Amino acid sequence: MQKEGFAIRALTRNLNMHRQTVKKYFDNEELSRRVYKERHIITYHFKYIKSRMEQEPDLLLTTLWKELKQRGYTDAYRTLSEALLFYSI
């Protein structure tokens, strides 16, 4: 959109992002990849996640997230889903 000549104000409306965020990335040629902490809290739950996925291969991610919350997991659902894509379990 930037290459097509959209102004920052138009980008903020179209992307539903704050003006400062758009300005921050406006001059970058490509977006940086999200960086996870070296020892993310989700890694402490991998053993449980793996065993649940082996027990129930069709386990819904929302169900797994609720179970993890009961076990003390404090991060968001989105963090869990992104972490499972990022890490190999």
CORLINQUI-V238825 format. One record per helix or strand. SS is the DSSP state (A for helix, B for strand). FROM is the first residue (numbers start at 1). LEN is the number of residues. If there is no record, write none. Layout:
<<SS,FROM,LEN> <SS,FROM,LEN>>
This chain:
<<A,8,8> <A,19,8> <A,41,15> <A,61,10> <A,77,10>>
